[in-house]
Amino acid sequence: MKFHVFMLPTIGEPQDLRRGMAGQNPEHYQRMLRQVSDIVRLADEMGYEGIGFTEHHFHIEGFECSTNPVLWNLFTAMQTKRVRVGQLGIVLPASNPIRVAEDLAMLDQMSGGRAYAGFARGYQARAVNTLAQHIHVGATRSDKSQMDAINREAFEEALDIIKLAWTRETFSYDGKFWKIPVETPWDFPATRKWGRGLGPDGRLTEIGIVPRPLQKPHPPIYFPFAFSMTTVRHGARVGGVPVLLSGDVDFCKDLFTVYQEEAARAGRSLRWGESVALGGFLSVAHDAGKAEAFAQSYRWAHEEWFTPFGFPKGLELIGDPDTISRGLETLQNALRFEEFFIWLNQGLSPHEQVLENLELFATKVMPRFR
């Protein structure tokens, strides 16, 4: 099994956040940078497969300080040698898909082919409603409303554009939200001699991004954190890996079955559990009481930040290495998944405990699943 690390990241411990406006505190931000540096270097040394960051904006409260996950990825890649770097995930309805395709292609080139791409629809209205106003798209909670449908259309269209940009030298796209290229006179001598995408009348007919990804056909694609059948079906059709934050085996089985069946209809023959990932919060210690104490700051943050958005706590792996291993083994025997994303308690707990948590899992749990 491959194990990934997922960080929000968070700018401080509960006492820091309670003081207010923690996200704008420069000293806290510098401390967070140092913490993330320690974590990514250790994860690289200990054999973790990848490190991912979320995307959220305007987090003056300090819970999720990742305005640009691609910059976090580059920050990580420049300090590591082998670990993969990715986003969990970029909010496509609030993004320019051409810029996303370019940024991720650059990341893939600069990291030596270590990038993966994670794409999300966006549920935090403060950010999505502000950043996606130009295409009249808002945040969604998969409630099958009109805005939910528009958000999904924008998401799927953006992903189509990104994949075209990655896989073709030049391309065009005529969609509901994006026209690529727009009608533009470009009778440029160098383009006629050495480029492509000009019509006989000197107008643009296609464009191409620079660079294209190092990985072929493109970096692996993930859909964090999937809860709806519609998202899982879409992932199966386009070859994306849904990441489920759930310990409900029956619920996961239903989604796994839908994914496998939809993938088969799209011409992808997958075994049970292939191309679907699981994730959850981790707190491991030699002493079960210490592991439980370590989890309290995560639970506080979840109650204060994620519960009001309607998110359940999801899968929690808390205990000593044997307890954690038994829990993972039970899940893997039932679901046969190949990748697991660890929600790390960075920032919310004392830093040395976070590093101990990461190292103990790598030395006492991971070897049992390889």
N, C-alpha and C positions, 0 to 999 in steps of 0.2 A: 504494500500500500504506500502511496505517496502522501506526505503530510506537508501542508502549507500553513504559514502564519498569516493571520489577518489582524490588522490594527486599524483603529478608527482614524488617526490617533487622538488621544485625549491629552489635554494640556496640563492637567494637574490632578491631585488627589481631591477627595470630597471637600476637605477644609479649604482648599484653594478655590474650588468652584463656588462654594457657598458665599465667598466674599463678593462675588458678582463681577461681570465683565472680564472673566479670566481669559477669554480668547484673545483679547487685545493686550495682554500683559507681555511685554517683550522679554522680560527675564524668564517667565514661565515658558515662552516659546523657545528660547535658547536651550533651556533645560530639556524640553521635549525633543529637540533636535539631537542633543547628546544621548538621551535615552534610546531613541530610535536607532542611532548609530551603533550603540552597544548591542541592541537586539538583533539587527540585521547581520552584523559581523558574527555574532554567536550562532545565529540560525544557519549561516553559510558554513561555518566550521562543523556544526553538529549534524549536517546532512539533511536539513529540511529541503523540500522540493521548491517551494516558492514563497514569496512574500507579497501580500496585497494590501492596498489601501482603498478606502471608500472615497466618494466625492460628495462633499456638502459645502454649502456656502452660507456666509453671514452668521457663523457660529460664535457669536460674541459670548455665549454662555460657556464655551470651552469643551463641550463633550466630543465633538467630531471636527477636528481642525485639519481637514484635508481639502482645501480649496482646489488643488490641482494634483490628482493622484499620479499623473505622468511625471511631474517634477519630483514627487516622492520616489517614484520608481527609479529615476535617473540618480537621485541622491543615494539610493540603495545600491544600484548597479556599480557606481563608481567606488564603492567601499567593499565590494564582494567579488568573488571569482566565479562561482558556479550557480548560485541560487537564481531561480527565475523571478521576474518582477512583473507585477500586473495590477489591475484596478478591479475593485469589487464595489461598484463599478462606475464607469463614466455614464452620466445621465444624458442619454442621446437626445430626447426631445428638447433639451435645453442647450444643445451643442450644435455647432456647425460641423456636419459630417466630414467635409473636406479637411478641415483643421484637425479633426480627430484622426482621420486616416493618415495625414502627414505626421502628426505628433507621434503616433504609435509606430509608424514606419521608421522615424528617426530614432525612437527609443530602441527598437529592435536592432537597428544598425549599430548604435552606440553601445549597446549591451552585448554585442556579439551574438545576437540571435537568442537572447534569454527572455524576451518579452512575451507576455500573454495579455489578451484583451478581455476585459470584463465590462459588460454593458447592462445598464439598468434603465427603468422607465421613470423613476423619480416620484417620491411620495411626500416630500416636504414642500408644502405649498409656498412658504416664504421664499424659497430659492427658485423652484421651477416656474412659478407664476411670474416672477420677476424676469428671469433669464430667457424664458421661452415666449415672452409677450409678442415678439415680432411675427411668430407663426400662430399666435392665439392658442397655445397649448398650455395646459395647467398640470398640476400634480395629480396623481391618481393613487387610489387604494384598491384597485382591481374590483370595483364595486359594480361593474357593468353599466355605469352611467354613460351619458353622452360624452362627457369629458374623458372618461376612461377609454372610450372607443377612439377618440381623437388622439389621445396620448399614445395609444398602441399603434395607430396608423403612422404617427410621426416617428415612433421608435423603429418600426419595421422598415420604413422608407430610409431612414438614416443608415440602418445596418446594410441595406441593399447597396447604398451608395459607397459605403466604406469598403465593402467586399469588392465592388467593381474597381474602385481606385487601387486596391491592393493587387488585384489579379490581372488587370489589363494595362497595356502601355498607355493607351488613351481610351476615353469612354465619354458617353453622353448619358443623360438621364432626364426624363420628362415625368415628374411626379406631381403630387398634390401640393407638397410643401417646397420642393426644390426643383429648379430648372437649371440643368448643367450641360453646357455653359449657357449663360444668358446671351441673347443676340448681341454680338460684339464685332465691330470691324477690326480685323487684325491681319492686314495684308503686309506681314513683316518678312523681310527677305530671309533672315536667319531661320525663321520657322519653316518657310518654304523649302530651304535648302537642307536643313538638318533636323527638323522636327516633324510634326504631324498634327492633324486636326484642323486643317484649313479647307474650306470649300472653294470652288472655282471663282466665286464672287469675292474672295478675300475675307469672308466672315468665318468666325470660329464655329466648328462643328463638333469638336471633341477637345478635352483637356486630359492631362496626365499629371500625377503627383511625383514629386522628387523629395526623398528617395522612395523606392518601393521597399517593402520589408525584406530583411535578410532571409527569414524563414519562408519556405515555399509550401503551399501557396500563400500562406499568411500565418501570423501567430495564432495559437489556439484561442478559441472564443469561449467565455464562460458567461452564464446568466445568474448573477447573485441577486437577491436570495429568493429563489422561485417559490411561490406558494399557490399559483393558479395553474389549472390544467391548460389554459390557453397559452401561457408562457412556455410551459413544458412542451406542448405540441410544436410551437414555433421553433424552440430550440432543437427539437428532433429533426425538423425539416431543413434547418440551415446548418446543422452540425455543431451547435453550441452545447456546452455542458452546463446544465442547471445545477446550482449549488443549493441544497435544501438545509435549512437550519431547523431541523425537527428530529425529535427522538420518538415520534409516533410511528411505529413500524408499519401499521396498517395504512396510514396516510401515505407514507413513503412508498409502500408497495403499489398503491394505486397510481401514484405519479410515475414510478418506474415502469409500470405496465403500459401506461399511456405513451411514455417516451419510446419504449421499445416498439410498440405497434405503429406509432406515427413515423418513426425512423424507417421501419420496413416499407411503409407506403412510399417513402421518399427514396427508396432504393438503398438504404443503409441496413446491412444485416449485422445486428449487435447481439451479443449474449446478454443475459440478465445482469443488470447492474453496470454494464459498460457505458461509459460516457455520461454517467450521472455521479455527482459528488455530494458528500454530506459535510456538515459543519456544526460546530457547537463551542460553547464556552469551556475552557479548561482551567482547572485548579488542581494541581497534583503536588503532594508533599509526602514525606516518609510517614508523617503523623496525620491521621485523618482529621483531627481537630484543627491542625494548622491549615490544612487544605480548605476546610470549611470557613475558617476565619479569613483566609485569602479571598474567598469568593464574596464576602460581604460588600466590599466596595463596588464590585460589578453589579450585585443585586440592587444596591442603592441607586446606581446610575441607570439601571434598566427601569426601575420604578419611577425615577424622576424624569427620564427622557424618552425611553422607548415605549413604555406602557401607554402614555397618553396618545401615541400614534396608533395604538391598537395592536401592538406586537406582543405575542406571548413570549415567555422566556426562552422557549425552544429547548434544544438539547443542552444539558449540562453534564460535564464529566468532572466529578469532584471526588477526591479521595486519594488513597495511596496508589502506587503504581500497579499493584495487583488488582485493586478494585477498578481502576481505569481500564486496565487491559481486559478484564472480564466484560466490562460494559461494551467496549469496542468490538470484542470478539462476538458477542451476542448480536450486535447490529450488523456486523459484516457477514455472519453466517446467514442472517435473514435477508440481507439486501445485496450482498456481493459487490458493493461499491469499491472503487479503486483509489479514490482520493478523499482526503479529509482536510477541512479547513479549520484551524484552531483559532478561535477568538481569544486573543491574548489580552490580559488585563493591564496593558501598558498604561502608564500615567495614573491610573486610579489606585494602584497599590504601590508600596515602597519598591523602588527600582531593583534593589538586590533580590527581593523576593520574586519579581517578575523574571529575572535572569535565571534564578534557581529553578523556577517552574519550567522554563524552556529547556534547560539542560537536563533536568531530571526526566522529563518526558522523553527526550531524545536518547538518553542512555538506558532507561529502564523499561520503556514502553515500545518505542518504535522498533527496536530489534526483533520483537516478537511478531511483527507483521511484515517481515521481509524474508 
